[in-house]
Amino acid sequence: MAEFLSLPLQPAADETDFDALDAVLRARGWSWEHECLTDSYRTGFGHPLCTEGDTPFGDREARSFLVFGELYPVDEDDEDLTNMSWLGELMDDWGRAPGWTVRRPSTVEACVEMLDQAADAVAAHLGAAPERTVVSHAAVVTGPPMPHRIWRTPTHAVIVGPHADNGPYGYLTHLQLASSPLDQAPELPHAGDTEALDRWIEAHVDW
């Protein structure tokens, strides 16, 4: 978590020099990740990291997110469960990575507990409680509603919460830590305006 939040401040890596970038990744204990999240990275802790920039290092203008949990919310009203077999296999792919475990079945409460632990770690690192906590529907897109927690540093929005996978596996939901330039929308909506907070979250975690 601390490593992730410090990435925009790191020396920039030359994305055109593949060998140099590969050396930076290996020195950190990172690797490339192309299966669970296309064109992303795998940190030394086993977390997939995705960025809209050319590299995750030294880019203060790019949004990035770090995935520490993944869930497939089964639709119990879908009698055929047509996606169960191949999405279940995809969950197994996530679970085989170092540092990951598979819980089948799991519960919303277990996911919220994981988000709580991540939020506590961010609060300890930033030395502040979140400015907003909102149980968000629109920013989740798929799966059950769960809390998002929002912090602002002088330069970035930091958000812990769920977010839909925008790739071909749109049924999946990431539990993630997101970092985004604050100039996307610097002012936070009023705490009671959940719809505006949903839009604010989307502006910072979706691209």
N, C-alpha and C positions, 0 to 999 in steps of 0.2 A: 504494500500500500504506500509506504513512504517512498519507495523507489519509483513507483508509478507517478505519484504527484510531483516528483522532482524532475521528471523527464523533460518538460518544456525548458528547464533551466540548464540542461546538460549541453555540452559542446555538440554542435550540429554534425551529423554524419553525412558524407557525400553519397547520396543515393545513386549516383551514376557510377560509383566505384564499388562494384559488388563485393570484391575481395575485402576491401577496407570495412565495409558494413558488416560482412560476415565475421570478420575478426572482432569487431565491437560486440557482436552478439555472443560469440563464443567466449569472450573475456567475461561477460556478464553471466554466463551459464544459460543463455537463451538459445532458442532454435527457431527455425521457420515453422509456420503452421499453415497448412493448406487444406486440411481435411475438415476439421470441425468448424473453423471460420476461415473462409477463403482469403488468401493473401494477408495473413496476420502473423503474429509472433507468439511463441510460447515462452513465458518467463521461467526463471530458474525455480520458481515455486509451483510451476505447472499451470499457471493461469494463462489462457489465451488473451492476447492484447491486440486490439484493432485500432487503427488510426486512419483518419481521412488524409493525413499528410503523407509525404513520400517516405519518411522514416519517423519513428516515434521520438527521436532525439533532437532537442533544440528547436522545435517548431512551436512557437507560442500562438500560432494562428489556427492550429488544427484541433479538432475535437477527437478525443480518444476514449476508449473504454476498456476496462479490465473485467473479465468474466470470472467470477468465483463460484458460480452455481448455475445450473441449467435444469429446466424442468419441462416436461411434456404434459400439459394438463389434459388428461383424458376426458373426452366429452361423453359422459355416461348416458346421454340421450341418443347417441349415435349407436344404434343397435348393431350395426355391422362392424364398427370399430375399424374402418377401412385403412386407417393410417397406423394402426397399432404395431404391425409387424415391422415395417421399415423404420418407423420413428423409434421403436424400441431398440432396434439394432443401432441406430444413431446414438441413442443414449448410452449404449454399451461402449461405443467409440469414445465418448466423452469420459466415461468412467474408467477406462483403461489407462488414462494418463496418470503419471506420478502425482500423488497428492490428492487424487480424486477417489470418491467412493460412489456407488450406486445404491440408492434407496428405492425399492420397488415393493409395495407402493409407498409413497411418501404422503405428507400432509401439508396443507397450507401453513399450519402452525410451525412445522419444521423449517419451511422456507422463510417465514417471518423471523424465526429465531436466528437464522443465518444472516439475514439482513440486519437484525439488531446487533449482532456481534461485529459485523463490518462497520456499522455506524459508530459503535463505541470506539473502534480502532481509529476511525477518521477523526472523531471528536478529540481523542487523546492526542493525536498527531497535530491537529490544528489548534488545540487548546481552547476549543469553544464548542458549545452545543450547536446543533443545527438551527438555522434561522427559521426554517419552515419544515413541518412534517405534514404530509398530505397523503391520504389513501386515494390513489389515483386510478381512474378507469381509462381515460383516453390515452394516457401515456403508456399504459400496459399493452393495450391492443389485443393481446391474447391472454387467456388464463385468468385466474382469480385476482381481484384487487388486492394489492399489498402496498405497504407504505414506501413513499419516497422521502428522503431527507436531503435538505439543501443547505449548503454552506457557500459563502462567497469569500474568496481571498481578494487581494487588491487587483488581481489580473484574471482570475478564473472562477467559474462556477464549478462546484464539486457536488455530485449527486450520487447517493447510494439508493438503489431501488431496482425494480424489474423493468425490463424493456423487451419488446418483441424482436425476434430475429427477422430482419428485413430481407433475408435471402430466400432461397427456395424452400427453406424449412420454416415457413412463417407460423407454423403451429407451435414452435418452441418459444420459450421465454428465458431470457438471460437474467440472472441476478448479477448486477454489475456495479462497478464504481466508474463513474464518468467524470472526465475533466474537459472543460470547454472554455474558450475565451469568453470572458464576461461581456465583451462588447456585443455578443449576440442579442442580449437584452439585459442591461445592467440592473435595472430596478426590479425588485421583487413585488409581485402583486400582494394585495392585502391577504392576510392569513385566512380570512373567511371566503375568499373568492377562489373556490377550488377549480372552476373551469379555467380561469386565467392562469392559475398555477400549473394546471395540466399543460396549457399551451407554452408556458415558460419552460417547463421541463422538456417538452418536445423540441423546442428551439435549441436546446443545449445538448441533447443526446441523440438527435436524429439527423441523418444526412442522406 
